[in-house]
Amino acid sequence: MPRVTATERPDGSTVIEWRPVAQSAVRGYTVYRMDEFRGSFVVRLNAQPVAGTAYVDWPETPRAERRRYYVVAVDALNEEGLPSTGAYSFGLP
């Protein structure tokens, strides 16, 4: 996966963006958020693969003081590839 960026917006949401994978078999992307309260908790943010190269994480769900986002490419068989490197949006280590 190419590099992922996560940007906090003034409304409390976070925009996660990435470049598309060069493989034609990719049908979309899954976005994960790792919340760190005093341990790590991983949350899958989208039920279906995202077709584009951006996703908005809205602040409706409880979020931790430190958040990291990962993006994973999904192929035609719904198999996930390797995750991207983490992109921090809040509470850098």
Biopython code that builds the backbone (N, CA, C, O; Angstrom):
import numpy as np
from Bio.PDB.StructureBuilder import StructureBuilder

atoms = [
    (1, "MET", "N", (0.834, -1.186, 0.000)),
    (1, "MET", "CA", (0.000, 0.000, 0.000)),
    (1, "MET", "C", (0.880, 1.251, 0.000)),
    (1, "MET", "O", (1.893, 1.314, 0.696)),
    (2, "PRO", "N", (0.477, 2.232, -0.785)),
    (2, "PRO", "CA", (1.191, 3.515, -0.742)),
    (2, "PRO", "C", (0.979, 4.215, 0.591)),
    (2, "PRO", "O", (0.170, 3.784, 1.413)),
    (3, "ARG", "N", (1.700, 5.275, 0.788)),
    (3, "ARG", "CA", (1.620, 6.064, 2.025)),
    (3, "ARG", "C", (0.209, 6.601, 2.253)),
    (3, "ARG", "O", (-0.478, 6.999, 1.312)),
    (4, "VAL", "N", (-0.201, 6.605, 3.500)),
    (4, "VAL", "CA", (-1.518, 7.078, 3.902)),
    (4, "VAL", "C", (-1.339, 8.345, 4.729)),
    (4, "VAL", "O", (-0.399, 8.450, 5.518)),
    (5, "THR", "N", (-2.247, 9.313, 4.546)),
    (5, "THR", "CA", (-2.246, 10.516, 5.374)),
    (5, "THR", "C", (-3.584, 10.624, 6.083)),
    (5, "THR", "O", (-4.613, 10.200, 5.558)),
    (6, "ALA", "N", (-3.561, 11.189, 7.266)),
    (6, "ALA", "CA", (-4.778, 11.412, 8.048)),
    (6, "ALA", "C", (-4.746, 12.857, 8.548)),
    (6, "ALA", "O", (-3.796, 13.275, 9.211)),
    (7, "THR", "N", (-5.799, 13.611, 8.219)),
    (7, "THR", "CA", (-5.848, 15.029, 8.555)),
    (7, "THR", "C", (-7.095, 15.338, 9.359)),
    (7, "THR", "O", (-8.214, 15.078, 8.918)),
    (8, "GLU", "N", (-6.892, 15.898, 10.549)),
    (8, "GLU", "CA", (-8.021, 16.330, 11.382)),
    (8, "GLU", "C", (-8.622, 17.596, 10.783)),
    (8, "GLU", "O", (-7.894, 18.487, 10.348)),
    (9, "ARG", "N", (-9.952, 17.675, 10.760)),
    (9, "ARG", "CA", (-10.637, 18.874, 10.259)),
    (9, "ARG", "C", (-11.267, 19.611, 11.435)),
    (9, "ARG", "O", (-11.463, 19.023, 12.498)),
    (10, "PRO", "N", (-11.588, 20.900, 11.257)),
    (10, "PRO", "CA", (-12.173, 21.695, 12.347)),
    (10, "PRO", "C", (-13.498, 21.139, 12.889)),
    (10, "PRO", "O", (-13.837, 21.394, 14.044)),
    (11, "ASP", "N", (-14.255, 20.380, 12.072)),
    (11, "ASP", "CA", (-15.537, 19.831, 12.537)),
    (11, "ASP", "C", (-15.365, 18.560, 13.366)),
    (11, "ASP", "O", (-16.356, 17.969, 13.795)),
    (12, "GLY", "N", (-14.114, 18.130, 13.600)),
    (12, "GLY", "CA", (-13.856, 16.939, 14.413)),
    (12, "GLY", "C", (-13.680, 15.667, 13.612)),
    (12, "GLY", "O", (-13.295, 14.635, 14.162)),
    (13, "SER", "N", (-13.958, 15.725, 12.312)),
    (13, "SER", "CA", (-13.779, 14.540, 11.482)),
    (13, "SER", "C", (-12.322, 14.421, 11.047)),
    (13, "SER", "O", (-11.542, 15.365, 11.172)),
    (14, "THR", "N", (-11.974, 13.248, 10.538)),
    (14, "THR", "CA", (-10.619, 12.991, 10.042)),
    (14, "THR", "C", (-10.718, 12.483, 8.615)),
    (14, "THR", "O", (-11.483, 11.561, 8.333)),
    (15, "VAL", "N", (-9.948, 13.080, 7.711)),
    (15, "VAL", "CA", (-9.902, 12.637, 6.318)),
    (15, "VAL", "C", (-8.680, 11.741, 6.154)),
    (15, "VAL", "O", (-7.553, 12.147, 6.435)),
    (16, "ILE", "N", (-8.922, 10.513, 5.692)),
    (16, "ILE", "CA", (-7.845, 9.568, 5.431)),
    (16, "ILE", "C", (-7.713, 9.476, 3.914)),
    (16, "ILE", "O", (-8.693, 9.207, 3.219)),
    (17, "GLU", "N", (-6.498, 9.699, 3.399)),
    (17, "GLU", "CA", (-6.280, 9.682, 1.951)),
    (17, "GLU", "C", (-5.076, 8.817, 1.610)),
    (17, "GLU", "O", (-4.150, 8.680, 2.409)),
    (18, "TRP", "N", (-5.098, 8.237, 0.415)),
    (18, "TRP", "CA", (-4.010, 7.386, -0.049)),
    (18, "TRP", "C", (-4.000, 7.386, -1.571)),
    (18, "TRP", "O", (-4.971, 7.792, -2.209)),
    (19, "ARG", "N", (-2.890, 6.925, -2.146)),
    (19, "ARG", "CA", (-2.799, 6.753, -3.598)),
    (19, "ARG", "C", (-3.326, 5.374, -3.955)),
    (19, "ARG", "O", (-3.228, 4.439, -3.160)),
    (20, "PRO", "N", (-3.889, 5.249, -5.160)),
    (20, "PRO", "CA", (-4.388, 3.924, -5.548)),
    (20, "PRO", "C", (-3.248, 2.936, -5.773)),
    (20, "PRO", "O", (-2.131, 3.319, -6.122)),
    (21, "VAL", "N", (-3.551, 1.674, -5.568)),
    (21, "VAL", "CA", (-2.590, 0.603, -5.840)),
    (21, "VAL", "C", (-2.550, 0.390, -7.351)),
    (21, "VAL", "O", (-3.581, 0.475, -8.018)),
    (22, "ALA", "N", (-1.385, 0.118, -7.882)),
    (22, "ALA", "CA", (-1.210, -0.010, -9.331)),
    (22, "ALA", "C", (-1.777, -1.301, -9.918)),
    (22, "ALA", "O", (-1.786, -1.455, -11.139)),
    (23, "GLN", "N", (-2.241, -2.216, -9.104)),
    (23, "GLN", "CA", (-2.760, -3.494, -9.600)),
    (23, "GLN", "C", (-4.216, -3.349, -10.042)),
    (23, "GLN", "O", (-5.018, -2.728, -9.345)),
    (24, "SER", "N", (-4.553, -3.914, -11.187)),
    (24, "SER", "CA", (-5.910, -3.787, -11.723)),
    (24, "SER", "C", (-6.921, -4.674, -10.996)),
    (24, "SER", "O", (-8.126, -4.455, -11.121)),
    (25, "ALA", "N", (-6.457, -5.665, -10.243)),
    (25, "ALA", "CA", (-7.370, -6.583, -9.557)),
    (25, "ALA", "C", (-7.954, -5.995, -8.272)),
    (25, "ALA", "O", (-8.798, -6.632, -7.642)),
    (26, "VAL", "N", (-7.530, -4.805, -7.872)),
    (26, "VAL", "CA", (-8.031, -4.193, -6.642)),
    (26, "VAL", "C", (-9.428, -3.630, -6.888)),
    (26, "VAL", "O", (-9.634, -2.835, -7.804)),
    (27, "ARG", "N", (-10.389, -4.054, -6.055)),
    (27, "ARG", "CA", (-11.765, -3.557, -6.218)),
    (27, "ARG", "C", (-12.103, -2.449, -5.236)),
    (27, "ARG", "O", (-13.118, -1.769, -5.390)),
    (28, "GLY", "N", (-11.261, -2.260, -4.226)),
    (28, "GLY", "CA", (-11.511, -1.208, -3.252)),
    (28, "GLY", "C", (-10.539, -1.298, -2.093)),
    (28, "GLY", "O", (-9.527, -1.996, -2.157)),
    (29, "TYR", "N", (-10.869, -0.570, -1.024)),
    (29, "TYR", "CA", (-9.972, -0.475, 0.130)),
    (29, "TYR", "C", (-10.774, -0.546, 1.427)),
    (29, "TYR", "O", (-11.903, -0.062, 1.507)),
    (30, "THR", "N", (-10.167, -1.156, 2.433)),
    (30, "THR", "CA", (-10.744, -1.183, 3.769)),
    (30, "THR", "C", (-9.909, -0.261, 4.649)),
    (30, "THR", "O", (-8.681, -0.249, 4.573)),
    (31, "VAL", "N", (-10.602, 0.512, 5.487)),
    (31, "VAL", "CA", (-9.925, 1.469, 6.364)),
    (31, "VAL", "C", (-10.096, 1.011, 7.814)),
    (31, "VAL", "O", (-11.203, 0.702, 8.255)),
    (32, "TYR", "N", (-8.994, 0.975, 8.534)),
    (32, "TYR", "CA", (-9.001, 0.580, 9.944)),
    (32, "TYR", "C", (-8.471, 1.732, 10.797)),
    (32, "TYR", "O", (-7.592, 2.483, 10.374)),
    (33, "ARG", "N", (-9.019, 1.854, 11.998)),
    (33, "ARG", "CA", (-8.513, 2.832, 12.960)),
    (33, "ARG", "C", (-8.035, 2.083, 14.192)),
    (33, "ARG", "O", (-8.753, 1.239, 14.727)),
    (34, "MET", "N", (-6.828, 2.389, 14.641)),
    (34, "MET", "CA", (-6.313, 1.799, 15.866)),
    (34, "MET", "C", (-6.394, 2.865, 16.948)),
    (34, "MET", "O", (-5.715, 3.890, 16.881)),
    (35, "ASP", "N", (-7.223, 2.615, 17.931)),
    (35, "ASP", "CA", (-7.356, 3.517, 19.071)),
    (35, "ASP", "C", (-6.470, 3.026, 20.195)),
    (35, "ASP", "O", (-6.422, 1.830, 20.481)),
    (36, "GLU", "N", (-5.781, 3.934, 20.823)),
    (36, "GLU", "CA", (-4.909, 3.580, 21.941)),
    (36, "GLU", "C", (-5.391, 4.298, 23.198)),
    (36, "GLU", "O", (-5.087, 5.471, 23.414)),
    (37, "PHE", "N", (-6.137, 3.584, 24.012)),
    (37, "PHE", "CA", (-6.595, 4.120, 25.289)),
    (37, "PHE", "C", (-5.496, 3.865, 26.315)),
    (37, "PHE", "O", (-4.869, 4.813, 26.788)),
    (38, "ARG", "N", (-5.256, 2.649, 26.657)),
    (38, "ARG", "CA", (-4.123, 2.215, 27.462)),
    (38, "ARG", "C", (-3.682, 0.849, 26.959)),
    (38, "ARG", "O", (-2.972, 0.104, 27.635)),
    (39, "GLY", "N", (-4.109, 0.567, 25.804)),
    (39, "GLY", "CA", (-3.815, -0.637, 25.052)),
    (39, "GLY", "C", (-4.249, -0.314, 23.643)),
    (39, "GLY", "O", (-4.584, 0.837, 23.360)),
    (40, "SER", "N", (-4.257, -1.269, 22.761)),
    (40, "SER", "CA", (-4.651, -0.997, 21.379)),
    (40, "SER", "C", (-5.958, -1.693, 21.043)),
    (40, "SER", "O", (-6.177, -2.847, 21.410)),
    (41, "PHE", "N", (-6.814, -0.980, 20.346)),
    (41, "PHE", "CA", (-8.103, -1.500, 19.928)),
    (41, "PHE", "C", (-8.282, -1.142, 18.456)),
    (41, "PHE", "O", (-8.261, 0.039, 18.110)),
    (42, "VAL", "N", (-8.458, -2.131, 17.584)),
    (42, "VAL", "CA", (-8.578, -1.904, 16.149)),
    (42, "VAL", "C", (-10.048, -1.930, 15.738)),
    (42, "VAL", "O", (-10.789, -2.837, 16.119)),
    (43, "VAL", "N", (-10.469, -0.923, 14.954)),
    (43, "VAL", "CA", (-11.849, -0.806, 14.501)),
    (43, "VAL", "C", (-11.860, -0.746, 12.977)),
    (43, "VAL", "O", (-11.161, 0.069, 12.374)),
    (44, "ARG", "N", (-12.659, -1.616, 12.361)),
    (44, "ARG", "CA", (-12.857, -1.526, 10.905)),
    (44, "ARG", "C", (-13.911, -0.456, 10.667)),
    (44, "ARG", "O", (-15.000, -0.525, 11.238)),
    (45, "LEU", "N", (-13.607, 0.530, 9.835)),
    (45, "LEU", "CA", (-14.494, 1.674, 9.672)),
    (45, "LEU", "C", (-15.530, 1.529, 8.570)),
    (45, "LEU", "O", (-16.583, 2.162, 8.649)),
    (46, "ASN", "N", (-15.278, 0.724, 7.549)),
    (46, "ASN", "CA", (-16.233, 0.593, 6.450)),
    (46, "ASN", "C", (-16.623, -0.868, 6.244)),
    (46, "ASN", "O", (-15.778, -1.764, 6.246)),
    (47, "ALA", "N", (-17.930, -1.083, 6.065)),
    (47, "ALA", "CA", (-18.434, -2.452, 5.880)),
    (47, "ALA", "C", (-18.115, -2.985, 4.488)),
    (47, "ALA", "O", (-17.803, -4.166, 4.332)),
    (48, "GLN", "N", (-18.189, -2.133, 3.487)),
    (48, "GLN", "CA", (-17.891, -2.486, 2.101)),
    (48, "GLN", "C", (-16.629, -1.759, 1.662)),
    (48, "GLN", "O", (-16.347, -0.671, 2.163)),
    (49, "PRO", "N", (-15.861, -2.332, 0.738)),
    (49, "PRO", "CA", (-14.650, -1.651, 0.276)),
    (49, "PRO", "C", (-14.946, -0.268, -0.314)),
    (49, "PRO", "O", (-15.930, -0.089, -1.031)),
    (50, "VAL", "N", (-14.097, 0.690, -0.010)),
    (50, "VAL", "CA", (-14.196, 2.037, -0.548)),
    (50, "VAL", "C", (-13.612, 2.010, -1.958)),
    (50, "VAL", "O", (-12.498, 1.525, -2.155)),
    (51, "ALA", "N", (-14.349, 2.523, -2.933)),
    (51, "ALA", "CA", (-13.879, 2.502, -4.317)),
    (51, "ALA", "C", (-12.854, 3.595, -4.597)),
    (51, "ALA", "O", (-11.994, 3.422, -5.461)),
    (52, "GLY", "N", (-12.929, 4.707, -3.888)),
    (52, "GLY", "CA", (-12.028, 5.830, -4.135)),
    (52, "GLY", "C", (-10.757, 5.754, -3.317)),
    (52, "GLY", "O", (-10.358, 4.687, -2.851)),
    (53, "THR", "N", (-10.126, 6.911, -3.151)),
    (53, "THR", "CA", (-8.853, 6.976, -2.422)),
    (53, "THR", "C", (-8.936, 7.922, -1.230)),
    (53, "THR", "O", (-7.938, 8.523, -0.834)),
    (54, "ALA", "N", (-10.118, 8.050, -0.668)),
    (54, "ALA", "CA", (-10.294, 8.877, 0.528)),
    (54, "ALA", "C", (-11.474, 8.343, 1.333)),
    (54, "ALA", "O", (-12.400, 7.742, 0.788)),
    (55, "TYR", "N", (-11.418, 8.576, 2.639)),
    (55, "TYR", "CA", (-12.487, 8.151, 3.543)),
    (55, "TYR", "C", (-12.550, 9.168, 4.676)),
    (55, "TYR", "O", (-11.517, 9.673, 5.116)),
    (56, "VAL", "N", (-13.767, 9.474, 5.154)),
    (56, "VAL", "CA", (-13.930, 10.408, 6.265)),
    (56, "VAL", "C", (-14.391, 9.642, 7.495)),
    (56, "VAL", "O", (-15.406, 8.946, 7.463)),
    (57, "ASP", "N", (-13.638, 9.776, 8.575)),
    (57, "ASP", "CA", (-13.994, 9.180, 9.868)),
    (57, "ASP", "C", (-14.676, 10.267, 10.679)),
    (57, "ASP", "O", (-14.030, 11.212, 11.132)),
    (58, "TRP", "N", (-15.981, 10.130, 10.861)),
    (58, "TRP", "CA", (-16.754, 11.130, 11.599)),
    (58, "TRP", "C", (-16.651, 10.882, 13.097)),
    (58, "TRP", "O", (-16.461, 9.736, 13.507)),
    (59, "PRO", "N", (-16.770, 11.912, 13.927)),
    (59, "PRO", "CA", (-16.561, 11.772, 15.376)),
    (59, "PRO", "C", (-17.749, 11.199, 16.151)),
    (59, "PRO", "O", (-17.810, 11.363, 17.369)),
    (60, "GLU", "N", (-18.695, 10.532, 15.479)),
    (60, "GLU", "CA", (-19.852, 9.981, 16.193)),
    (60, "GLU", "C", (-19.484, 8.827, 17.116)),
    (60, "GLU", "O", (-20.111, 8.636, 18.158)),
    (61, "THR", "N", (-18.476, 8.063, 16.738)),
    (61, "THR", "CA", (-18.087, 6.937, 17.577)),
    (61, "THR", "C", (-17.005, 7.379, 18.555)),
    (61, "THR", "O", (-16.214, 8.264, 18.230)),
    (62, "PRO", "N", (-16.952, 6.793, 19.725)),
    (62, "PRO", "CA", (-15.894, 7.168, 20.678)),
    (62, "PRO", "C", (-14.524, 6.896, 20.076)),
    (62, "PRO", "O", (-14.294, 5.853, 19.464)),
    (63, "ARG", "N", (-13.625, 7.844, 20.258)),
    (63, "ARG", "CA", (-12.276, 7.700, 19.730)),
    (63, "ARG", "C", (-11.278, 7.984, 20.847)),
    (63, "ARG", "O", (-11.553, 8.749, 21.771)),
    (64, "ALA", "N", (-10.142, 7.364, 20.741)),
    (64, "ALA", "CA", (-9.130, 7.470, 21.786)),
    (64, "ALA", "C", (-8.314, 8.744, 21.650)),
    (64, "ALA", "O", (-8.442, 9.498, 20.685)),
    (65, "GLU", "N", (-7.465, 8.955, 22.658)),
    (65, "GLU", "CA", (-6.606, 10.129, 22.644)),
    (65, "GLU", "C", (-5.486, 10.011, 21.619)),
    (65, "GLU", "O", (-4.905, 11.024, 21.231)),
    (66, "ARG", "N", (-5.172, 8.802, 21.173)),
    (66, "ARG", "CA", (-4.178, 8.588, 20.118)),
    (66, "ARG", "C", (-4.799, 7.683, 19.065)),
    (66, "ARG", "O", (-5.248, 6.579, 19.371)),
    (67, "ARG", "N", (-4.820, 8.160, 17.815)),
    (67, "ARG", "CA", (-5.457, 7.394, 16.737)),
    (67, "ARG", "C", (-4.504, 7.235, 15.558)),
    (67, "ARG", "O", (-3.797, 8.160, 15.159)),
    (68, "ARG", "N", (-4.519, 6.020, 15.022)),
    (68, "ARG", "CA", (-3.709, 5.693, 13.851)),
    (68, "ARG", "C", (-4.611, 5.028, 12.827)),
    (68, "ARG", "O", (-5.467, 4.221, 13.189)),
    (69, "TYR", "N", (-4.431, 5.352, 11.559)),
    (69, "TYR", "CA", (-5.254, 4.791, 10.493)),
    (69, "TYR", "C", (-4.413, 3.927, 9.565)),
    (69, "TYR", "O", (-3.260, 4.243, 9.271)),
    (70, "TYR", "N", (-5.015, 2.827, 9.108)),
    (70, "TYR", "CA", (-4.376, 1.905, 8.170)),
    (70, "TYR", "C", (-5.350, 1.652, 7.019)),
    (70, "TYR", "O", (-6.564, 1.613, 7.221)),
    (71, "VAL", "N", (-4.814, 1.482, 5.820)),
    (71, "VAL", "CA", (-5.631, 1.168, 4.648)),
    (71, "VAL", "C", (-5.123, -0.147, 4.062)),
    (71, "VAL", "O", (-3.918, -0.384, 3.986)),
    (72, "VAL", "N", (-6.067, -1.000, 3.648)),
    (72, "VAL", "CA", (-5.738, -2.304, 3.083)),
    (72, "VAL", "C", (-6.465, -2.453, 1.745)),
    (72, "VAL", "O", (-7.668, -2.205, 1.665)),
    (73, "ALA", "N", (-5.751, -2.853, 0.702)),
    (73, "ALA", "CA", (-6.373, -3.101, -0.603)),
    (73, "ALA", "C", (-7.166, -4.401, -0.555)),
    (73, "ALA", "O", (-6.764, -5.365, 0.097)),
    (74, "VAL", "N", (-8.305, -4.415, -1.256)),
    (74, "VAL", "CA", (-9.182, -5.592, -1.326)),
    (74, "VAL", "C", (-9.281, -6.018, -2.785)),
    (74, "VAL", "O", (-9.554, -5.191, -3.656)),
    (75, "ASP", "N", (-9.060, -7.314, -3.060)),
    (75, "ASP", "CA", (-9.118, -7.778, -4.446)),
    (75, "ASP", "C", (-10.521, -8.259, -4.819)),
    (75, "ASP", "O", (-11.450, -8.161, -4.017)),
    (76, "ALA", "N", (-10.667, -8.775, -6.032)),
    (76, "ALA", "CA", (-11.965, -9.209, -6.554)),
    (76, "ALA", "C", (-12.594, -10.336, -5.750)),
    (76, "ALA", "O", (-13.812, -10.508, -5.794)),
    (77, "LEU", "N", (-11.791, -11.113, -5.012)),
    (77, "LEU", "CA", (-12.307, -12.208, -4.195)),
    (77, "LEU", "C", (-12.563, -11.787, -2.748)),
    (77, "LEU", "O", (-12.814, -12.633, -1.889)),
    (78, "ASN", "N", (-12.500, -10.486, -2.479)),
    (78, "ASN", "CA", (-12.658, -9.920, -1.128)),
    (78, "ASN", "C", (-11.520, -10.283, -0.191)),
    (78, "ASN", "O", (-11.685, -10.226, 1.028)),
    (79, "GLU", "N", (-10.385, -10.648, -0.727)),
    (79, "GLU", "CA", (-9.200, -10.933, 0.083)),
    (79, "GLU", "C", (-8.452, -9.629, 0.329)),
    (79, "GLU", "O", (-8.264, -8.831, -0.589)),
    (80, "GLU", "N", (-8.027, -9.417, 1.572)),
    (80, "GLU", "CA", (-7.281, -8.215, 1.916)),
    (80, "GLU", "C", (-5.782, -8.455, 1.776)),
    (80, "GLU", "O", (-5.279, -9.538, 2.073)),
    (81, "GLY", "N", (-5.084, -7.426, 1.319)),
    (81, "GLY", "CA", (-3.641, -7.498, 1.186)),
    (81, "GLY", "C", (-2.953, -7.036, 2.452)),
    (81, "GLY", "O", (-3.549, -7.057, 3.529)),
    (82, "LEU", "N", (-1.717, -6.624, 2.332)),
    (82, "LEU", "CA", (-0.955, -6.122, 3.473)),
    (82, "LEU", "C", (-1.398, -4.708, 3.813)),
    (82, "LEU", "O", (-1.718, -3.935, 2.910)),
    (83, "PRO", "N", (-1.426, -4.354, 5.081)),
    (83, "PRO", "CA", (-1.840, -3.000, 5.463)),
    (83, "PRO", "C", (-0.752, -1.969, 5.161)),
    (83, "PRO", "O", (0.433, -2.285, 5.057)),
    (84, "SER", "N", (-1.203, -0.743, 5.028)),
    (84, "SER", "CA", (-0.280, 0.378, 4.847)),
    (84, "SER", "C", (0.451, 0.649, 6.151)),
    (84, "SER", "O", (0.154, 0.036, 7.176)),
    (85, "THR", "N", (1.392, 1.554, 6.111)),
    (85, "THR", "CA", (1.977, 2.024, 7.365)),
    (85, "THR", "C", (0.933, 2.904, 8.038)),
    (85, "THR", "O", (0.054, 3.444, 7.366)),
    (86, "GLY", "N", (1.017, 3.050, 9.327)),
    (86, "GLY", "CA", (0.028, 3.819, 10.071)),
    (86, "GLY", "C", (0.186, 5.312, 9.876)),
    (86, "GLY", "O", (1.301, 5.825, 9.782)),
    (87, "ALA", "N", (-0.946, 6.008, 9.818)),
    (87, "ALA", "CA", (-0.951, 7.467, 9.720)),
    (87, "ALA", "C", (-1.639, 8.008, 10.966)),
    (87, "ALA", "O", (-2.823, 7.753, 11.185)),
    (88, "TYR", "N", (-0.899, 8.754, 11.781)),
    (88, "TYR", "CA", (-1.474, 9.345, 12.992)),
    (88, "TYR", "C", (-2.287, 10.580, 12.626)),
    (88, "TYR", "O", (-1.894, 11.365, 11.763)),
    (89, "SER", "N", (-3.423, 10.740, 13.294)),
    (89, "SER", "CA", (-4.214, 11.950, 13.086)),
    (89, "SER", "C", (-4.274, 12.789, 14.346)),
    (89, "SER", "O", (-4.532, 13.991, 14.277)),
    (90, "PHE", "N", (-4.041, 12.179, 15.491)),
    (90, "PHE", "CA", (-4.163, 12.914, 16.746)),
    (90, "PHE", "C", (-3.356, 12.189, 17.793)),
    (90, "PHE", "O", (-3.378, 10.960, 17.846)),
    (91, "GLY", "N", (-2.642, 12.925, 18.632)),
    (91, "GLY", "CA", (-1.908, 12.312, 19.720)),
    (91, "GLY", "C", (-0.675, 11.578, 19.252)),
    (91, "GLY", "O", (-0.499, 10.397, 19.552)),
    (92, "LEU", "N", (0.182, 12.268, 18.520)),
    (92, "LEU", "CA", (1.414, 11.629, 18.039)),
    (92, "LEU", "C", (2.221, 11.069, 19.205)),
    (92, "LEU", "O", (2.207, 11.626, 20.302)),
    (93, "PRO", "N", (2.931, 9.956, 18.960)),
    (93, "PRO", "CA", (3.693, 9.342, 20.055)),
    (93, "PRO", "C", (4.866, 10.213, 20.486)),
    (93, "PRO", "O", (5.608, 9.842, 21.395)),
]
sb = StructureBuilder()
sb.init_structure("model")
sb.init_model(0)
sb.init_chain("A")
sb.init_seg("    ")
for serial, (resi, resn, name, xyz) in enumerate(atoms, 1):
    if name == "N":
        sb.init_residue(resn, " ", resi, " ")
    sb.init_atom(name, np.array(xyz, "f"), 0.0, 1.0, " ", f" {name:<3s}", serial, name[0])
structure = sb.get_structure()
